[in-house]
Amino acid sequence: MPIIQVFILLATGLAIGLISGLLGIGGGIILTPVQYWLYTSNGLSTDLAIKMSFATSLAVIFPTAASGVWQHQKTGRIYWKAAIFMGTFTAAGSFIGASLAADIPGSALKIAFGCVTLAVAIRMLAVKISDTDNPLRENLWLWFALALPLGIITGILGLGGGIFVVPVLVLVLRFRLHNAMATSLGMLLFTSAGGIAGWVINGTRVANLPPFSIGYILWPAFVVLAIGSITMAQVGARVAPRVPGKYLNYAFVALLFYISLDMLGAVDWIVHHFS
């Protein structure tokens, strides 16, 4: 791996760690496009590049989420009952989704990634964020009905699921945004583990993978990304409680809009059209 790509991955890992701890997401929405660009520039096919990007992103998300969870746990913002119950089913769904994605063309996955992210961004933009407590919806059947499909979607798209989990916790289950973001990180531990297993198992039957790959996971990239993300997740988790919920939501939505447009090719079109 060229040294410039190592620095790009390290910088990406640092940014992802900060965003993960701050917003309660795994960071796959950034990890995936950066890796996809690097892998295709190194000659990998679109199909293989997007799948390895998804799988390696999930591998990075696990230790990153663990780092953020450790810090958020000190403030008591994680609602572990929901994190464990829903996380168990998002993990199962993520394994199923990763298994399904192995047989879906990479170009279709890329478009699906962009469309789903854009839809979430539009919905979150309309949310009125309140920092006051509301009665939570603690219906276990509802939790199950939400968690399993969330896991399947995140497994297919190679995400930890935070960009979908946070809106669901806020919009449907009435979590405060700060608690939703912290609880989302707790769920990511389960979701990413299920997705990792699915991508590794299904990748073992693929020929001509790059060196140092285990399934679809490219371990040199994982190590470099994780070095930065684990450290900065601590910083993001410490800063998050000090930021008003509405500003966190603005940052969350802006990130979703950019990544969705990038994956749909709109950013490249704008740059090419106006350059």
VOPAGU-2260 file (C-alpha; in pm, 1 decimal, decimal comma):
REM VOPAGU-2260
SITE   aa  ch    i         X         Y         Z
SITE  MET   A    0       0,0       0,0       0,0
SITE  PRO   A    1     155,4     336,4    -105,1
SITE  ILE   A    2     253,4     562,4     184,6
SITE  ILE   A    3      15,6     838,7      71,4
SITE  GLN   A    4    -274,2     594,7      97,7
SITE  VAL   A    5    -163,2     498,6     446,8
SITE  PHE   A    6    -180,0     865,4     549,5
SITE  ILE   A    7    -522,9     903,7     386,8
SITE  LEU   A    8    -654,6     603,1     577,9
SITE  LEU   A    9    -499,5     725,5     904,4
SITE  ALA   A   10    -656,0    1071,2     863,0
SITE  THR   A   11    -988,3     907,4     780,2
SITE  GLY   A   12    -966,6     693,3    1092,0
SITE  LEU   A   13    -902,9     998,9    1309,0
SITE  ALA   A   14   -1201,9    1180,0    1158,8
SITE  ILE   A   15   -1424,5     874,5    1191,5
SITE  GLY   A   16   -1336,2     827,6    1556,2
SITE  LEU   A   17   -1430,8    1185,8    1638,1
SITE  ILE   A   18   -1757,9    1168,5    1443,7
SITE  SER   A   19   -1844,5     827,8    1588,3
SITE  GLY   A   20   -1802,5     934,8    1949,0
SITE  LEU   A   21   -1980,8    1264,5    1885,7
SITE  LEU   A   22   -2279,7    1150,7    1677,0
SITE  GLY   A   23   -2321,1     786,6    1779,5
SITE  ILE   A   24   -2257,8     643,5    1433,5
SITE  GLY   A   25   -2007,1     384,1    1321,7
SITE  GLY   A   26   -1871,0     595,8    1040,7
SITE  GLY   A   27   -1934,4     358,8     752,2
SITE  ILE   A   28   -2087,6     642,5     553,0
SITE  ILE   A   29   -1740,3     796,7     534,3
SITE  LEU   A   30   -1523,8     486,8     561,7
SITE  THR   A   31   -1692,3     326,3     261,9
SITE  PRO   A   32   -1647,9     608,3       3,9
SITE  VAL   A   33   -1284,2     670,7     101,9
SITE  GLN   A   34   -1192,4     304,3      78,9
SITE  TYR   A   35   -1389,3     258,6    -241,9
SITE  TRP   A   36   -1192,9     539,4    -405,3
SITE  LEU   A   37    -859,7     397,7    -286,6
SITE  TYR   A   38    -937,0      40,0    -386,8
SITE  THR   A   39   -1061,6     127,8    -734,9
SITE  SER   A   40    -757,7     350,9    -787,4
SITE  ASN   A   41    -546,6      43,7    -710,8
SITE  GLY   A   42    -719,9    -152,3    -985,5
SITE  LEU   A   43    -990,7    -343,5    -800,4
SITE  SER   A   44   -1320,6    -391,5    -982,8
SITE  THR   A   45   -1623,1    -188,7    -874,6
SITE  ASP   A   46   -1791,1    -499,4    -738,0
SITE  LEU   A   47   -1497,5    -616,2    -528,9
SITE  ALA   A   48   -1399,3    -265,3    -415,7
SITE  ILE   A   49   -1742,5    -177,0    -276,6
SITE  LYS   A   50   -1780,2    -510,5     -96,9
SITE  MET   A   51   -1433,9    -491,2      59,1
SITE  SER   A   52   -1508,7    -132,2     160,5
SITE  PHE   A   53   -1828,6    -241,5     333,5
SITE  ALA   A   54   -1665,5    -534,8     511,5
SITE  THR   A   55   -1355,4    -346,9     627,1
SITE  SER   A   56   -1573,0     -58,7     747,4
SITE  LEU   A   57   -1767,2    -294,4     974,3
SITE  ALA   A   58   -1441,7    -435,1    1110,3
SITE  VAL   A   59   -1326,9     -81,5    1199,5
SITE  ILE   A   60   -1663,6      12,1    1347,7
SITE  PHE   A   61   -1645,1    -253,3    1621,1
SITE  PRO   A   62   -1336,6    -122,3    1809,1
SITE  THR   A   63   -1436,2     237,2    1736,2
SITE  ALA   A   64   -1778,3     186,3    1891,7
SITE  ALA   A   65   -1621,8       5,8    2188,3
SITE  SER   A   66   -1396,9     304,2    2251,5
SITE  GLY   A   67   -1689,2     547,6    2240,5
SITE  VAL   A   68   -1904,3     322,3    2457,6
SITE  TRP   A   69   -1638,1     316,1    2727,4
SITE  GLN   A   70   -1646,5     694,5    2749,4
SITE  HIS   A   71   -2026,3     734,9    2722,7
SITE  GLN   A   72   -2074,8     473,4    2993,6
SITE  LYS   A   73   -1907,9     710,1    3240,8
SITE  THR   A   74   -2188,5     963,4    3189,8
SITE  GLY   A   75   -2465,7     703,6    3207,8
SITE  ARG   A   76   -2617,5     804,3    2873,6
SITE  ILE   A   77   -2638,3     451,5    2731,5
SITE  TYR   A   78   -2972,3     276,7    2785,0
SITE  TRP   A   79   -2835,6     -76,9    2799,4
SITE  LYS   A   80   -3173,1    -251,7    2806,8
SITE  ALA   A   81   -3246,1    -123,4    2456,3
SITE  ALA   A   82   -2885,7    -150,9    2338,7
SITE  ILE   A   83   -2857,8    -519,9    2431,2
SITE  PHE   A   84   -3208,0    -630,7    2329,6
SITE  MET   A   85   -3217,6    -445,6    1998,6
SITE  GLY   A   86   -2847,1    -504,0    1936,9
SITE  THR   A   87   -2896,4    -881,0    1953,4
SITE  PHE   A   88   -3147,9    -867,8    1669,2
SITE  THR   A   89   -2959,5    -609,3    1464,1
SITE  ALA   A   90   -2660,3    -844,3    1486,2
SITE  ALA   A   91   -2868,1   -1133,6    1350,5
SITE  GLY   A   92   -3008,7    -910,8    1078,6
SITE  SER   A   93   -2664,6    -776,5     993,3
SITE  PHE   A   94   -2533,9   -1130,4     940,9
SITE  ILE   A   95   -2827,9   -1204,4     711,2
SITE  GLY   A   96   -2779,4    -877,6     524,1
SITE  ALA   A   97   -2406,5    -931,4     471,9
SITE  SER   A   98   -2477,7   -1279,1     337,4
SITE  LEU   A   99   -2733,7   -1140,1      93,2
SITE  ALA   A  100   -2506,0    -855,1     -16,4
SITE  ALA   A  101   -2232,0   -1093,8    -126,2
SITE  ASP   A  102   -2451,1   -1185,1    -424,7
SITE  ILE   A  103   -2571,4    -832,9    -511,0
SITE  PRO   A  104   -2380,1    -630,3    -775,1
SITE  GLY   A  105   -2155,3    -366,0    -621,1
SITE  SER   A  106   -2298,7     -86,8    -837,1
SITE  ALA   A  107   -2648,4    -160,4    -703,6
SITE  LEU   A  108   -2521,2    -154,4    -345,9
SITE  LYS   A  109   -2359,8     184,6    -408,3
SITE  ILE   A  110   -2687,0     334,7    -536,7
SITE  ALA   A  111   -2888,1     178,4    -252,8
SITE  PHE   A  112   -2642,2     322,2      -1,7
SITE  GLY   A  113   -2690,0     672,8    -142,7
SITE  CYS   A  114   -3070,2     654,6    -168,6
SITE  VAL   A  115   -3128,2     526,9     184,7
SITE  THR   A  116   -2888,8     781,8     334,4
SITE  LEU   A  117   -3056,4    1067,7     146,3
SITE  ALA   A  118   -3400,4     959,4     270,8
SITE  VAL   A  119   -3278,4     954,1     631,2
SITE  ALA   A  120   -3119,5    1299,2     592,2
SITE  ILE   A  121   -3443,7    1451,1     463,9
SITE  ARG   A  122   -3644,1    1301,0     750,4
SITE  MET   A  123   -3399,0    1411,3    1019,6
SITE  LEU   A  124   -3398,5    1764,6     879,5
SITE  ALA   A  125   -3764,8    1795,6     973,5
SITE  VAL   A  126   -3716,6    1673,7    1330,7
SITE  LYS   A  127   -3765,9    1923,3    1611,7
SITE  ILE   A  128   -3492,1    1837,7    1857,7
SITE  SER   A  129   -3573,3    1871,9    2224,7
SITE  ASP   A  130   -3333,9    1827,1    2514,9
SITE  THR   A  131   -3619,8    1743,0    2751,9
SITE  ASP   A  132   -3707,0    1389,6    2860,7
SITE  ASN   A  133   -4012,4    1215,7    2711,5
SITE  PRO   A  134   -4170,5     880,9    2809,0
SITE  LEU   A  135   -3990,8     610,1    2612,1
SITE  ARG   A  136   -4178,0     348,5    2411,8
SITE  GLU   A  137   -4063,9      28,5    2585,4
SITE  ASN   A  138   -4256,7    -227,0    2382,0
SITE  LEU   A  139   -4025,2    -524,8    2325,4
SITE  TRP   A  140   -4219,7    -641,0    2019,2
SITE  LEU   A  141   -4176,6    -295,5    1866,8
SITE  TRP   A  142   -3806,0    -307,0    1946,7
SITE  PHE   A  143   -3778,1    -643,4    1773,1
SITE  ALA   A  144   -3981,3    -527,0    1471,6
SITE  LEU   A  145   -3745,9    -230,1    1430,1
SITE  ALA   A  146   -3416,7    -402,7    1509,4
SITE  LEU   A  147   -3422,9    -699,0    1271,4
SITE  PRO   A  148   -3484,1    -503,4     948,0
SITE  LEU   A  149   -3240,3    -235,2    1063,0
SITE  GLY   A  150   -2977,1    -506,2    1099,3
SITE  ILE   A  151   -3050,3    -649,8     755,1
SITE  ILE   A  152   -3022,0    -307,7     591,0
SITE  THR   A  153   -2697,4    -223,7     768,0
SITE  GLY   A  154   -2549,3    -565,4     688,6
SITE  ILE   A  155   -2627,9    -522,2     319,8
SITE  LEU   A  156   -2485,6    -169,8     309,2
SITE  GLY   A  157   -2178,6    -239,4     523,9
SITE  LEU   A  158   -2273,4       4,7     799,1
SITE  GLY   A  159   -2276,2     -16,6    1174,7
SITE  GLY   A  160   -2624,7     127,6    1142,6
SITE  GLY   A  161   -2593,0     444,5    1350,7
SITE  ILE   A  162   -2727,9     664,2    1071,9
SITE  PHE   A  163   -3050,5     461,0    1085,2
SITE  VAL   A  164   -3055,6     366,1    1453,9
SITE  VAL   A  165   -3027,1     722,5    1585,2
SITE  PRO   A  166   -3329,8     846,8    1384,7
SITE  VAL   A  167   -3534,3     541,5    1488,2
SITE  LEU   A  168   -3453,4     589,9    1855,9
SITE  VAL   A  169   -3541,3     959,7    1835,4
SITE  LEU   A  170   -3842,1     952,9    1602,1
SITE  VAL   A  171   -4007,9     625,6    1702,2
SITE  LEU   A  172   -3891,5     540,6    2054,1
SITE  ARG   A  173   -3874,5     903,1    2182,4
SITE  PHE   A  174   -3514,9     903,5    2303,1
SITE  ARG   A  175   -3339,2    1231,7    2371,8
SITE  LEU   A  176   -3082,7    1286,3    2098,2
SITE  HIS   A  177   -2784,1    1261,2    2332,8
SITE  ASN   A  178   -2909,5     932,7    2477,8
SITE  ALA   A  179   -2997,7     799,9    2132,7
SITE  MET   A  180   -2645,5     863,9    2007,5
SITE  ALA   A  181   -2487,1     697,2    2311,5
SITE  THR   A  182   -2724,3     398,4    2298,7
SITE  SER   A  183   -2662,3     366,1    1925,7
SITE  LEU   A  184   -2293,5     306,6    1995,0
SITE  GLY   A  185   -2386,6      27,8    2235,3
SITE  MET   A  186   -2597,1    -135,9    1965,4
SITE  LEU   A  187   -2313,6     -99,3    1713,8
SITE  LEU   A  188   -2105,0    -347,8    1910,7
SITE  PHE   A  189   -2361,5    -617,7    1830,1
SITE  THR   A  190   -2454,0    -505,4    1479,7
SITE  SER   A  191   -2097,7    -477,3    1352,8
SITE  ALA   A  192   -2006,4    -818,6    1497,1
SITE  GLY   A  193   -2289,6    -984,9    1305,5
SITE  GLY   A  194   -2196,9    -808,4     981,5
SITE  ILE   A  195   -1827,3    -891,4    1019,4
SITE  ALA   A  196   -1909,1   -1260,5    1054,0
SITE  GLY   A  197   -2128,4   -1250,8     743,8
SITE  TRP   A  198   -1871,9   -1074,7     524,1
SITE  VAL   A  199   -1585,4   -1298,0     639,0
SITE  ILE   A  200   -1773,4   -1625,7     588,8
SITE  ASN   A  201   -1912,6   -1530,2     249,2
SITE  GLY   A  202   -1581,0   -1384,2     135,2
SITE  THR   A  203   -1394,5   -1710,1     188,3
SITE  ARG   A  204   -1544,8   -1850,4    -132,7
SITE  VAL   A  205   -1427,8   -1556,1    -345,7
SITE  ALA   A  206   -1117,8   -1604,3    -560,2
SITE  ASN   A  207    -844,3   -1350,2    -634,4
SITE  LEU   A  208    -887,2   -1134,6    -325,7
SITE  PRO   A  209    -597,9    -894,9    -248,4
SITE  PRO   A  210    -317,2   -1017,0     -19,5
SITE  PHE   A  211    -381,5   -1004,9     357,4
SITE  SER   A  212    -757,2   -1037,0     313,0
SITE  ILE   A  213    -969,4   -1253,8     539,2
SITE  GLY   A  214   -1298,6   -1287,6     360,2
SITE  TYR   A  215   -1384,0    -944,9     228,5
SITE  ILE   A  216   -1192,4    -764,6     505,9
SITE  LEU   A  217    -862,5    -604,4     404,5
SITE  TRP   A  218    -666,2    -620,1     726,8
SITE  PRO   A  219    -385,6    -368,3     653,6
SITE  ALA   A  220    -651,2    -103,0     588,9
SITE  PHE   A  221    -838,2    -209,5     901,9
SITE  VAL   A  222    -531,0    -168,7    1122,9
SITE  VAL   A  223    -446,3     180,8     994,1
SITE  LEU   A  224    -805,6     303,2    1018,4
SITE  ALA   A  225    -857,4     157,3    1364,9
SITE  ILE   A  226    -543,6     318,9    1510,5
SITE  GLY   A  227    -688,6     664,8    1457,3
SITE  SER   A  228   -1055,6     589,4    1516,1
SITE  ILE   A  229   -1017,1     421,4    1855,9
SITE  THR   A  230    -829,4     720,0    2000,2
SITE  MET   A  231   -1052,4     994,0    1861,1
SITE  ALA   A  232   -1376,3     817,1    1958,2
SITE  GLN   A  233   -1283,0     903,4    2317,1
SITE  VAL   A  234   -1257,1    1270,7    2227,9
SITE  GLY   A  235   -1590,4    1275,9    2045,6
SITE  ALA   A  236   -1770,6    1101,5    2331,8
SITE  ARG   A  237   -1632,5    1354,7    2580,5
SITE  VAL   A  238   -1738,5    1652,2    2369,6
SITE  ALA   A  239   -2088,8    1525,3    2281,0
SITE  PRO   A  240   -2263,4    1597,8    2615,2
SITE  ARG   A  241   -2153,3    1963,3    2595,3
SITE  VAL   A  242   -2310,0    2027,9    2253,9
SITE  PRO   A  243   -2683,1    2120,2    2233,4
SITE  GLY   A  244   -2892,0    1852,8    2063,4
SITE  LYS   A  245   -3008,8    2074,4    1775,3
SITE  TYR   A  246   -2650,2    2147,7    1671,5
SITE  LEU   A  247   -2561,7    1780,0    1680,4
SITE  ASN   A  248   -2862,6    1716,8    1458,6
SITE  TYR   A  249   -2751,6    1983,6    1208,6
SITE  ALA   A  250   -2407,7    1821,3    1187,9
SITE  PHE   A  251   -2566,0    1477,4    1152,9
SITE  VAL   A  252   -2794,1    1588,5     868,0
SITE  ALA   A  253   -2518,0    1777,0     682,6
SITE  LEU   A  254   -2299,3    1467,3     692,2
SITE  LEU   A  255   -2581,9    1248,8     562,5
SITE  PHE   A  256   -2658,7    1484,3     273,5
SITE  TYR   A  257   -2297,8    1502,1     159,1
SITE  ILE   A  258   -2232,8    1129,7     172,6
SITE  SER   A  259   -2560,6    1037,4       1,7
SITE  LEU   A  260   -2498,9    1279,0    -285,5
SITE  ASP   A  261   -2141,5    1156,4    -317,1
SITE  MET   A  262   -2243,0     790,5    -341,2
SITE  LEU   A  263   -2511,2     876,9    -598,7
SITE  GLY   A  264   -2252,3    1054,9    -813,5
SITE  ALA   A  265   -2401,9    1403,2    -767,0
SITE  VAL   A  266   -2084,0    1548,3    -616,3
SITE  ASP   A  267   -1873,1    1434,9    -912,7
SITE  TRP   A  268   -2135,6    1574,2   -1152,3
SITE  ILE   A  269   -2137,5    1913,4    -978,0
SITE  VAL   A  270   -1757,7    1933,8    -975,1
SITE  HIS   A  271   -1733,3    1833,9   -1341,6
SITE  HIS   A  272   -2019,5    2062,4   -1449,3
SITE  PHE   A  273   -1891,9    2374,7   -1276,7
SITE  SER   A  274   -1515,9    2323,0   -1310,8
